[in-house]
Amino acid sequence: MDLSQLRTILWLRWRLTRNQWLRHGPLDAAVTILVAGIGLLIGAGGAVGGFLAGTFLLADARPDALLALWDVLVGGFLFVWTVGIVKDIQRSESIDIGRLLHLPISLRGVFWLNYLASHLTFAIILFLPGMLGLAVGLVFGNGWIMLWLIPLLLGVVSMVTAWTYCLRGWLVTLMTNQRRRRAVIAAITFSFVLLSQLPYILSHTLDDRKRHRPKTVESSQAQKETPSDAEGRAGRSLSPVVLAAHRYVPLLWVGNGAMSLGRGDARAAILGGAAAFLIAGLGLRQAYRSTLRFYQGSPTGKRPPRRAKAERKSVAGRNFLARKLPGVPPDAAALTLAFFRSLTRAPEVKMALATNFIMLLIFGGMLFLRRASGLDGSLKPLVATGAVVVAFFGMLGLMFNQFGYDRGGFRTLVLSPVPRERILLGKNLALLPFALGFGMALLVVAKLAVGIPSVFVAAAAFQLIAAFLLMSTVGNLVSVLVPYRIAPGSMKPTKTTSLVTVLIALSHVLFPTAMIPIFFPAVLGLLLSRWRGLPAAPVILLSSVILLGLMIVLYQFSLSGLGDLLQRREKAILKVVTEEVE
C-alpha cells in the first residue's frame, strides 16, 4: 500500500464517520466530539501526572514498591481492556476488508491499518499515557537505567493488543453461524463474570482461614513487634512463589522489570521486552493468517456435518416433543416441551441463569458459611425460607417477561388454536425444572452450611413449590401487561417507553413484597414455639402444606382469567416482541 492509497482510505473512513454523525443529528456529533476531547484530556493529564509522580514522589523508591505499583497499573489496564473485549466481542474493523477485495490494494497493508486503529480504545487512552509518563518520570527520578522500562511496557501492551486482535479474528470465524455466535457471546460473558468474582472468593476464603486458625507463637510475636521491626520486614525480599510468578508470567514482566531496574540490574527488563515483542509478533502473524483464510473462504477448515447425523438429531427432536407429561393435557405438554427446548437453546437464557447462579452462589454461600457458627437454632427455618426466596431472584427476568424471548416465534402462539390458559401453563411448566433445581441446590447448601434439620428442609421444599406457583401467577400477569422484547444473544431489552421502564422496575422492586406469604409458615412456627411452647417443626411443616394447597387453588383460579386477558392483548404483545427497534 503506497501513500496515495493510504490517504484515500483514511479520507474514506473520515467521510463515513462524518456521514454517520450527520445521520444521527448534530447533538450526537457534539456528544461524540465532547467525549473524544475528554478522553484526550484524561490521557494528557495522566501523562503529566505520571511524569511528576515518577520524578518526585517515586524518586529512590524501593524495588518491591515499584513491583507492586506496576502490578496494580497493569492489572487495572487488563481489567478495563477485558471489559472492552466483552462489550465488543467481534472484531471492530475500522476498514472493512471485504469491500476492498476487488481493488488492487495489499491485504497486509489494510490489516496493519486495522490493527493500529484497534488501539483507539478507552483502556489505551486511560492507562497508556499515564504509564509512559510514569516510566519517563522514573528515568529522571531513579537514573537512566530506568529507560529500559519503556520498551518493556510497550512490548507487553503490544503483546496484549496483538493477541486480542487475533482472538477477535478467531471469534469472527466462529460467529459466521448465528446460533454459534450467540453461544460464544454467552460463554465469554459467563467466563468474564466468573473470573471477575475469583478475587472475592479467594479473599473471603483466606479471611475465613485466618479467622478460624489458632494463634501460634509467631502470631503472638508479630503482635509484639515494634514499628521499626515491621519496616525491616517490609524491606525483605519477596517470597519465591511471587518472584517465580513475575519471572514466568508475561503479564507480570513489567513489575519484574521495574523491580530489577530499581536494584540496578537491566537484564530482566531487556529480556522481558524482547520476549514480549516476540510474542506480539507471533500473535500478529497468527491474526494475519486467520484473516487471510477467512477472506479466502475457508474460515473453519471443518467438514460439514453428515446428513445422517442431522436426520438423527431431527428424529430425536421429534421424539422429545412427542413425549407426554403425566397429569398435563396433551396440548399443554407439547407446548411445555417446546418452550423448555427453546429455553435450553437460547444463549440469553443461559446468560441470565448462569450469571445469577454465580452471583447468588458466591454471596449466598459466603453468607451462610460466615454465619454458621453463631446462628440461633430457632432462626434456621427462616434461613431455609430465605434460600427459597433467593432462588427466584435470578429468574425474575424470565418469569416476568415470558414472551419477550419468543420474538418472531410468538406468531405461532397467536395462530395456534390452543386455549390461551394452556399457553400460560406450558410457559410455567417449562420454567419448573430450573426453579426446582436451583432452589433445591440452595437448600442443600444451606443445610450443609448452617445445619438445618431435615424437617425444615422438607417444609422448605413445599414452600419452594408454593413460591413457584405464586411467582407464576404474578409473572403471568406482568408478562401479559408489560411485555418487552429481548435482543437476540444478549439480556438487553429493546428501546422501551418510559412507562414500560417504570413498570418493569416497579415489578422487580415489589418482588420481596409478593414473597411475604412464603414466610408465614416459618414466622408462625417461630411465634408459637416462643409464646405457646409448641414444637416449631410440625407447625412449620403443616402450615407449609396448607400454604401449598392455597397456592394451587389460587393458580388454577387465575389461569382462566389470565388466559382471557392474554387473548385480548396478544396483538399488542405481538407488535412489541416482534418489532426490531434496536
C-alpha positions as CSV (number, residue, x, y, z in Angstrom):
1,M,0.0,0.0,0.0
2,D,1.5,3.3,-1.1
3,L,1.0,6.8,0.4
4,S,-1.8,7.8,-2.0
5,Q,-3.8,4.6,-1.3
6,L,-3.4,5.2,2.5
7,R,-4.5,8.8,2.1
8,T,-7.6,7.7,0.1
9,I,-8.6,5.0,2.6
10,L,-8.2,7.4,5.5
11,W,-10.3,10.0,3.7
12,L,-13.0,7.4,3.0
13,R,-13.0,6.4,6.7
14,W,-13.4,10.0,7.7
15,R,-16.3,10.6,5.2
16,L,-18.1,7.5,6.5
17,T,-17.7,8.7,10.1
18,R,-18.9,12.2,9.2
19,N,-22.0,10.8,7.4
20,Q,-22.8,8.7,10.5
21,W,-22.6,11.8,12.7
22,L,-24.9,13.7,10.3
23,R,-27.4,10.9,10.1
24,H,-27.7,10.7,13.9
25,G,-28.0,14.5,14.2
26,P,-25.8,17.4,15.4
27,L,-26.4,16.5,19.1
28,D,-24.9,13.1,18.7
29,A,-21.9,14.5,16.8
30,A,-21.4,17.1,19.5
31,V,-21.5,14.5,22.3
32,T,-19.0,12.3,20.3
33,I,-16.6,15.2,19.9
34,L,-17.0,16.1,23.6
35,V,-16.3,12.5,24.7
36,A,-13.2,12.4,22.4
37,G,-12.0,15.7,23.9
38,I,-12.5,14.5,27.4
39,G,-10.6,11.3,26.6
40,L,-7.6,13.3,25.2
41,L,-7.6,15.5,28.3
42,I,-7.6,12.4,30.5
43,G,-4.7,10.9,28.5
44,A,-2.7,14.2,28.7
45,G,-3.4,14.6,32.4
46,G,-2.4,11.0,33.1
47,A,0.9,11.6,31.2
48,V,1.7,14.7,33.2
49,G,0.6,13.2,36.5
50,G,2.7,10.0,35.8
51,F,5.7,12.1,34.9
52,L,5.5,14.2,38.1
53,A,4.9,11.1,40.3
54,G,7.8,9.2,38.8
55,T,10.2,12.2,39.1
56,F,9.4,13.4,42.6
57,L,7.2,11.0,44.5
58,L,8.9,7.8,43.5
59,A,12.5,9.0,43.5
60,D,14.6,6.4,45.2
61,A,11.6,4.1,45.7
62,R,12.1,0.6,47.0
63,P,12.2,-2.2,44.3
64,D,9.3,-4.1,45.9
65,A,7.2,-0.9,45.9
66,L,7.9,-0.4,42.2
67,L,6.8,-4.0,41.6
68,A,3.6,-3.5,43.5
69,L,2.8,-0.2,41.7
70,W,3.3,-1.6,38.2
71,D,1.3,-4.7,39.0
72,V,-1.6,-2.5,40.1
73,L,-1.3,-0.4,36.9
74,V,-1.1,-3.4,34.6
75,G,-3.9,-5.2,36.4
76,G,-6.1,-2.1,36.0
77,F,-5.3,-1.9,32.4
78,L,-6.0,-5.6,31.8
79,F,-9.3,-5.3,33.7
80,V,-10.6,-2.4,31.6
81,W,-9.3,-4.0,28.5
82,T,-11.1,-7.2,29.2
83,V,-14.3,-5.2,29.9
84,G,-13.9,-3.7,26.4
85,I,-13.5,-7.2,24.9
86,V,-16.7,-8.4,26.5
87,K,-18.6,-5.3,25.4
88,D,-17.4,-5.6,21.7
89,I,-16.9,-9.4,21.2
90,Q,-16.5,-9.3,17.4
91,R,-13.5,-7.7,15.7
92,S,-14.0,-4.0,15.4
93,E,-12.7,-3.3,11.9
94,S,-12.0,0.3,11.0
95,I,-11.8,-0.6,7.3
96,D,-14.0,-3.4,6.0
97,I,-11.6,-5.6,4.1
98,G,-14.4,-7.4,2.3
99,R,-15.3,-4.2,0.5
100,L,-11.8,-3.7,-0.8
101,L,-11.1,-7.2,-2.2
102,H,-11.9,-6.1,-5.8
103,L,-9.4,-3.2,-5.5
104,P,-5.6,-3.5,-6.2
105,I,-4.7,-2.9,-2.5
106,S,-2.5,-5.1,-0.4
107,L,-4.4,-7.0,2.2
108,R,-1.4,-6.8,4.5
109,G,-1.5,-3.0,4.5
110,V,-5.2,-2.9,5.3
111,F,-4.6,-5.4,8.1
112,W,-1.9,-3.3,9.7
113,L,-4.1,-0.2,9.4
114,N,-7.0,-2.0,11.2
115,Y,-4.6,-3.3,13.8
116,L,-3.3,0.1,14.6
117,A,-6.9,1.5,14.6
118,S,-7.8,-1.1,17.2
119,H,-5.6,0.7,19.7
120,L,-8.1,3.6,19.9
121,T,-9.8,2.2,22.9
122,F,-10.8,3.6,26.3
123,A,-8.2,1.3,28.1
124,I,-5.3,2.6,26.0
125,I,-6.3,6.2,26.4
126,L,-6.8,5.9,30.1
127,F,-3.7,3.9,31.1
128,L,-1.0,4.0,28.4
129,P,-0.2,7.8,28.5
130,G,0.0,7.7,32.3
131,M,2.2,4.6,32.4
132,L,4.5,6.1,29.8
133,G,4.7,9.3,31.7
134,L,5.5,7.4,34.9
135,A,8.2,5.4,33.1
136,V,9.8,8.7,31.8
137,G,9.5,10.2,35.3
138,L,11.3,7.2,36.8
139,V,14.1,7.9,34.4
140,F,14.6,11.4,35.8
141,G,14.0,10.3,39.4
142,N,15.9,7.0,39.6
143,G,18.5,7.2,36.8
144,W,18.9,6.4,33.2
145,I,18.8,2.7,33.7
146,M,15.0,3.1,34.0
147,L,14.9,3.9,30.3
148,W,14.7,0.2,29.6
149,L,11.3,0.2,31.2
150,I,9.7,2.0,28.3
151,P,10.3,-0.7,25.6
152,L,9.3,-3.4,28.2
153,L,6.0,-1.6,28.8
154,L,5.4,-1.1,25.0
155,G,6.2,-4.7,24.4
156,V,3.7,-6.0,27.0
157,V,1.0,-3.7,25.7
158,S,1.7,-4.8,22.1
159,M,1.5,-8.4,23.2
160,V,-1.9,-7.9,24.8
161,T,-3.3,-6.0,21.8
162,A,-1.9,-8.4,19.2
163,W,-3.3,-11.5,20.8
164,T,-6.6,-9.7,21.5
165,Y,-6.8,-8.8,17.8
166,C,-6.0,-12.5,17.0
167,L,-8.8,-13.6,19.4
168,R,-11.3,-11.3,17.7
169,G,-10.4,-12.7,14.3
170,W,-10.8,-16.2,15.6
171,L,-14.2,-15.3,17.0
172,V,-15.3,-14.0,13.7
173,T,-14.8,-17.4,12.2
174,L,-16.9,-18.9,14.9
175,M,-19.7,-16.3,14.6
176,T,-20.5,-16.9,11.0
177,N,-23.2,-19.2,12.4
178,Q,-25.7,-17.0,14.3
179,R,-26.6,-19.7,16.8
180,R,-22.9,-20.4,17.5
181,R,-22.3,-16.6,17.7
182,R,-24.8,-16.2,20.5
183,A,-23.4,-19.2,22.3
184,V,-19.9,-17.7,22.1
185,I,-21.1,-14.4,23.5
186,A,-22.8,-16.2,26.3
187,A,-19.8,-18.3,27.1
188,I,-17.4,-15.3,27.1
189,T,-19.8,-13.3,29.3
190,F,-20.1,-16.2,31.7
191,S,-16.4,-16.7,31.9
192,F,-15.8,-13.0,32.5
193,V,-18.3,-12.8,35.3
194,L,-16.7,-15.9,36.9
195,L,-13.2,-14.6,36.6
196,S,-14.2,-11.2,38.0
197,Q,-15.5,-12.9,41.1
198,L,-12.4,-15.0,41.8
199,P,-10.6,-12.3,43.8
200,Y,-13.7,-12.0,46.1
201,I,-13.8,-15.8,46.6
202,L,-10.1,-16.1,47.3
203,S,-10.1,-13.1,49.7
204,H,-13.0,-14.3,51.7
205,T,-11.7,-17.9,51.8
206,L,-8.4,-16.6,53.2
207,D,-10.2,-14.5,55.7
208,D,-12.2,-17.5,56.9
209,R,-9.0,-19.5,57.3
210,K,-7.3,-16.7,59.2
211,R,-10.4,-16.3,61.4
212,H,-10.5,-20.0,62.3
213,R,-6.8,-20.5,62.5
214,P,-5.5,-20.8,66.1
215,K,-2.9,-18.3,67.2
216,T,0.7,-19.5,67.2
217,V,3.8,-18.3,68.7
218,E,4.7,-16.5,65.5
219,S,1.4,-14.6,65.5
220,S,1.9,-13.5,69.1
221,Q,5.4,-12.3,68.4
222,A,4.1,-10.4,65.4
223,Q,1.7,-8.6,67.7
224,K,4.6,-7.5,69.9
225,E,6.9,-6.2,67.2
226,T,7.7,-2.6,67.0
227,P,7.2,-0.3,64.0
228,S,10.9,-0.4,63.2
229,D,10.7,-4.2,63.1
230,A,7.8,-4.0,60.7
231,E,9.7,-1.7,58.4
232,G,12.6,-4.1,58.4
233,R,10.3,-7.0,57.5
234,A,8.7,-4.9,54.7
235,G,12.2,-4.3,53.2
236,R,13.0,-8.0,52.9
237,S,12.8,-9.9,49.6
238,L,9.5,-11.3,48.4
239,S,8.6,-14.9,48.6
240,P,10.0,-17.3,46.0
241,V,6.5,-18.1,44.6
242,V,5.8,-14.4,43.9
243,L,9.2,-14.0,42.3
244,A,8.8,-17.0,40.1
245,A,5.3,-15.8,39.0
246,H,6.8,-12.5,38.0
247,R,9.6,-14.2,36.2
248,Y,7.5,-16.6,34.1
249,V,4.0,-14.9,33.7
250,P,4.3,-12.5,30.7
251,L,1.6,-10.1,32.1
252,L,3.8,-9.6,35.2
253,W,7.0,-8.8,33.4
254,V,6.6,-5.0,33.7
255,G,6.6,-5.2,37.5
256,N,9.5,-7.7,37.5
257,G,11.5,-5.4,35.1
258,A,10.8,-2.4,37.3
259,M,12.0,-4.2,40.4
260,S,15.1,-5.4,38.7
261,L,15.9,-1.9,37.3
262,G,15.3,-0.5,40.8
263,R,18.1,-2.8,42.0
264,G,20.4,-1.7,39.2
265,D,20.0,-4.8,37.0
266,A,18.7,-4.3,33.5
267,R,18.8,-7.9,32.2
268,A,15.2,-8.8,33.3
269,A,13.8,-5.7,31.6
270,I,15.8,-6.2,28.3
271,L,14.9,-9.9,28.1
272,G,11.3,-9.3,29.0
273,G,10.9,-6.5,26.4
274,A,12.4,-8.7,23.7
275,A,10.3,-11.7,24.6
276,A,7.1,-9.5,24.8
277,F,7.7,-8.1,21.3
278,L,8.4,-11.7,20.0
279,I,5.1,-12.9,21.5
280,A,3.3,-9.9,20.0
281,G,4.8,-10.7,16.6
282,L,3.6,-14.3,16.8
283,G,0.1,-13.1,17.7
284,L,0.0,-10.7,14.7
285,R,1.3,-13.4,12.4
286,Q,-1.5,-15.8,13.6
287,A,-4.0,-13.0,13.3
288,Y,-3.0,-12.2,9.7
289,R,-3.1,-15.9,8.7
290,S,-6.6,-16.3,10.2
291,T,-7.7,-13.1,8.4
292,L,-6.3,-14.3,5.1
293,R,-8.1,-17.7,5.5
294,F,-11.3,-16.0,6.4
295,Y,-11.5,-13.8,3.4
296,Q,-10.3,-16.6,1.1
297,G,-13.5,-18.5,2.1
298,S,-12.1,-21.1,4.5
299,P,-12.9,-19.8,7.9
300,T,-13.0,-23.0,9.9
301,G,-11.5,-25.8,7.9
302,K,-14.0,-28.3,9.3
303,R,-16.0,-30.7,7.2
304,P,-19.8,-30.1,7.0
305,P,-21.8,-32.4,9.2
306,R,-23.2,-35.5,7.6
307,R,-26.8,-35.6,6.6
308,A,-27.5,-38.8,8.5
309,K,-26.3,-37.2,11.8
310,A,-28.6,-34.2,11.1
311,E,-31.5,-36.6,10.4
312,R,-30.8,-38.4,13.7
313,K,-30.9,-35.2,15.5
314,S,-34.2,-34.2,14.0
315,V,-35.7,-37.5,14.8
316,A,-34.6,-37.2,18.4
317,G,-36.1,-33.7,18.5
318,R,-39.4,-35.0,17.2
319,N,-39.3,-37.8,19.8
320,F,-38.6,-35.3,22.6
321,L,-41.6,-33.0,21.6
322,A,-43.8,-36.1,21.3
323,R,-43.4,-37.1,24.9
324,K,-46.3,-37.0,27.4
325,L,-46.2,-35.4,30.8
326,P,-48.3,-37.1,33.5
327,G,-51.3,-35.1,34.6
328,V,-50.8,-32.5,31.9
329,P,-53.2,-32.1,28.9
330,P,-51.5,-33.1,25.6
331,D,-51.5,-29.7,24.0
332,A,-50.1,-28.1,27.2
333,A,-47.5,-30.9,27.4
334,A,-46.4,-30.2,23.8
335,L,-46.1,-26.5,24.5
336,T,-44.1,-27.2,27.7
337,L,-41.6,-29.4,25.9
338,A,-41.3,-26.9,23.1
339,F,-40.8,-24.0,25.5
340,F,-38.3,-26.0,27.5
341,R,-36.3,-26.8,24.4
342,S,-36.3,-23.2,23.4
343,L,-35.0,-22.1,26.8
344,T,-32.2,-24.6,26.8
345,R,-31.1,-23.4,23.4
346,A,-31.3,-19.7,24.0
347,P,-27.9,-18.1,24.9
348,E,-29.5,-15.2,26.6
349,V,-31.4,-17.5,28.9
350,K,-28.2,-19.3,29.7
351,M,-26.5,-16.0,30.5
352,A,-29.4,-15.0,32.8
353,L,-29.4,-18.3,34.7
354,A,-25.7,-18.8,34.8
355,T,-24.7,-15.3,35.8
356,N,-27.3,-15.1,38.5
357,F,-26.4,-18.6,39.7
358,I,-22.7,-17.5,40.1
359,M,-23.6,-14.3,41.9
360,L,-26.1,-15.9,44.2
361,L,-23.9,-18.9,45.0
362,I,-21.0,-16.6,45.9
363,F,-22.8,-14.1,48.1
364,G,-25.4,-16.5,49.5
365,G,-22.8,-19.3,50.1
366,M,-20.4,-16.9,51.8
367,L,-23.2,-15.5,53.9
368,F,-24.2,-19.0,55.1
369,L,-20.7,-20.1,55.8
370,R,-19.7,-17.0,57.8
371,R,-22.9,-17.1,59.9
372,A,-22.9,-20.8,60.5
373,S,-21.1,-20.7,63.8
374,G,-23.2,-18.1,65.6
375,L,-26.7,-18.7,64.2
376,D,-29.5,-19.3,66.6
377,G,-31.3,-22.6,66.1
378,S,-34.8,-21.0,66.1
379,L,-33.8,-18.9,63.1
380,K,-32.9,-21.8,60.9
381,P,-36.4,-22.2,59.4
382,L,-36.1,-18.5,58.3
383,V,-32.8,-19.3,56.7
384,A,-34.4,-22.2,54.7
385,T,-37.3,-19.9,53.6
386,G,-34.7,-17.2,52.7
387,A,-32.9,-19.7,50.4
388,V,-36.3,-20.5,48.7
389,V,-36.8,-16.8,48.1
390,V,-33.3,-16.2,46.9
391,A,-33.7,-19.0,44.3
392,F,-36.2,-16.8,42.3
393,F,-34.0,-13.6,42.2
394,G,-32.2,-15.0,39.2
395,M,-35.4,-15.9,37.4
396,L,-37.3,-12.6,37.6
397,G,-36.4,-11.7,34.0
398,L,-37.7,-15.0,32.7
399,M,-40.9,-15.2,34.8
400,F,-41.9,-11.6,34.4
401,N,-41.3,-11.5,30.7
402,Q,-42.3,-14.8,29.4
403,F,-43.0,-13.7,25.8
404,G,-40.1,-11.3,25.3
405,Y,-37.7,-14.2,24.4
406,D,-40.0,-15.6,21.8
407,R,-39.7,-12.7,19.4
408,G,-40.9,-13.9,16.0
409,G,-41.9,-17.2,17.4
410,F,-44.8,-15.6,19.2
411,R,-46.7,-15.5,15.9
412,T,-47.0,-19.3,16.2
413,L,-48.7,-18.9,19.5
414,V,-51.1,-16.3,18.1
415,L,-52.1,-18.5,15.2
416,S,-52.4,-21.7,17.3
417,P,-55.9,-23.0,18.3
418,V,-54.7,-23.9,21.8
419,P,-56.6,-22.2,24.6
420,R,-54.6,-19.3,26.0
421,E,-54.6,-20.7,29.6
422,R,-52.8,-23.8,28.2
423,I,-50.1,-21.5,26.7
424,L,-49.5,-19.9,30.1
425,L,-49.5,-23.3,31.8
426,G,-46.9,-24.5,29.3
427,K,-44.8,-21.4,29.9
428,N,-44.8,-22.0,33.6
429,L,-44.1,-25.7,33.5
430,A,-41.1,-25.1,31.2
431,L,-39.5,-23.0,34.0
432,L,-40.4,-25.5,36.7
433,P,-37.2,-27.6,36.3
434,F,-35.0,-24.6,36.6
435,A,-36.7,-23.3,39.7
436,L,-36.8,-26.6,41.5
437,G,-33.2,-27.4,40.5
438,F,-31.8,-24.1,41.6
439,G,-34.0,-23.9,44.8
440,M,-33.0,-27.5,45.9
441,A,-29.4,-26.7,45.3
442,L,-29.6,-23.7,47.6
443,L,-31.4,-25.7,50.2
444,V,-28.7,-28.3,50.2
445,V,-26.0,-25.6,50.6
446,A,-28.0,-24.1,53.5
447,K,-28.4,-27.4,55.2
448,L,-24.7,-28.3,54.9
449,A,-23.5,-24.8,55.9
450,V,-26.0,-23.9,58.7
451,G,-27.1,-27.4,59.8
452,I,-30.8,-27.0,59.1
453,P,-32.8,-30.1,60.3
454,S,-34.3,-32.3,57.7
455,V,-37.9,-31.5,58.7
456,F,-37.3,-27.8,58.0
457,V,-35.8,-28.7,54.6
458,A,-38.9,-30.7,53.8
459,A,-41.1,-27.8,54.7
460,A,-39.0,-25.5,52.6
461,A,-39.4,-27.9,49.7
462,F,-43.2,-27.4,49.9
463,Q,-42.6,-23.6,50.2
464,L,-40.5,-23.8,47.1
465,I,-43.4,-25.2,45.0
466,A,-45.8,-22.7,46.6
467,A,-43.4,-19.9,45.8
468,F,-43.2,-21.1,42.2
469,L,-46.9,-21.1,41.8
470,L,-47.2,-17.6,43.4
471,M,-44.4,-16.3,41.1
472,S,-46.0,-17.9,38.1
473,T,-49.3,-16.2,38.8
474,V,-47.7,-12.8,39.3
475,G,-45.4,-13.4,36.3
476,N,-48.3,-14.3,34.0
477,L,-50.0,-11.1,34.9
478,V,-46.9,-8.9,34.4
479,S,-45.9,-10.7,31.2
480,V,-49.3,-10.0,29.6
481,L,-49.5,-6.4,30.8
482,V,-45.9,-5.3,30.4
483,P,-44.1,-7.3,27.6
484,Y,-40.8,-6.1,26.2
485,R,-38.5,-7.6,23.5
486,I,-35.1,-9.0,24.4
487,A,-32.4,-8.6,21.9
488,P,-31.1,-11.9,20.5
489,G,-27.9,-13.1,22.1
490,S,-28.0,-10.6,25.0
491,M,-30.0,-9.7,28.0
492,K,-30.6,-6.2,26.8
493,P,-34.2,-5.0,26.3
494,T,-35.0,-3.1,23.2
495,K,-36.0,0.5,23.4
496,T,-38.9,0.8,25.7
497,T,-41.2,3.6,26.6
498,S,-40.7,5.5,29.9
499,L,-44.0,4.0,31.3
500,V,-42.9,0.4,30.5
501,T,-39.4,1.0,32.0
502,V,-41.0,2.3,35.2
503,L,-43.4,-0.7,35.4
504,I,-40.5,-3.1,34.8
505,A,-38.5,-1.5,37.6
506,L,-41.6,-1.5,39.9
507,S,-42.3,-5.1,39.3
508,H,-38.8,-6.1,40.3
509,V,-38.8,-3.8,43.4
510,L,-42.1,-5.2,44.6
511,F,-40.8,-8.8,44.3
512,P,-39.9,-9.1,48.0
513,T,-43.4,-7.9,48.9
514,A,-45.0,-10.5,46.7
515,M,-42.9,-13.2,48.5
516,I,-44.2,-12.3,52.0
517,P,-46.7,-15.1,52.2
518,I,-43.9,-17.7,51.8
519,F,-42.5,-16.6,55.2
520,F,-45.8,-17.2,57.0
521,P,-45.1,-20.8,58.0
522,A,-41.6,-20.1,59.4
523,V,-42.9,-17.0,61.3
524,L,-45.9,-18.8,62.6
525,G,-43.8,-21.7,63.9
526,L,-41.4,-19.3,65.5
527,L,-44.1,-17.3,67.3
528,L,-46.0,-20.4,68.5
529,S,-42.8,-22.0,69.8
530,R,-41.9,-18.9,71.8
531,W,-45.3,-17.9,73.1
532,R,-47.2,-21.1,73.4
533,G,-44.3,-23.6,73.8
534,L,-45.4,-25.7,70.8
535,P,-42.8,-27.5,68.8
536,A,-41.9,-25.5,65.7
537,A,-41.2,-28.4,63.3
538,P,-44.7,-29.8,62.9
539,V,-46.3,-26.4,62.9
540,I,-44.0,-25.2,60.1
541,L,-44.4,-28.5,58.1
542,L,-48.2,-28.5,58.4
543,S,-48.6,-24.8,57.6
544,S,-46.3,-25.2,54.5
545,V,-48.5,-27.9,53.2
546,I,-51.6,-25.7,53.8
547,L,-49.8,-22.8,52.0
548,L,-49.1,-25.1,49.0
549,G,-52.7,-26.1,48.8
550,L,-53.8,-22.5,48.8
551,M,-51.4,-21.6,46.1
552,I,-52.6,-24.4,43.9
553,V,-56.1,-23.2,44.2
554,L,-55.0,-19.6,43.5
555,Y,-53.0,-20.7,40.5
556,Q,-55.8,-22.8,39.0
557,F,-58.3,-20.0,39.6
558,S,-56.1,-17.4,37.9
559,L,-55.3,-19.4,34.8
560,S,-58.7,-18.9,33.2
561,G,-58.9,-15.1,33.7
562,L,-55.2,-14.5,32.7
563,G,-55.8,-16.6,29.6
564,D,-58.7,-14.4,28.6
565,L,-56.5,-11.3,29.2
566,L,-53.8,-12.8,27.0
567,Q,-56.2,-13.4,24.2
568,R,-57.4,-9.8,24.3
569,R,-53.8,-8.4,24.4
570,E,-52.0,-10.9,22.1
571,K,-51.9,-8.5,19.2
572,A,-50.3,-5.8,21.3
573,I,-47.8,-8.3,22.6
574,L,-47.1,-9.5,19.1
575,K,-46.3,-6.0,18.0
576,V,-43.9,-5.4,21.0
577,V,-41.9,-8.6,20.9
578,T,-41.5,-8.8,17.1
579,E,-40.7,-5.2,16.3
580,E,-37.0,-4.6,15.9
581,V,-36.2,-1.2,17.2
582,E,-32.7,-1.7,18.4
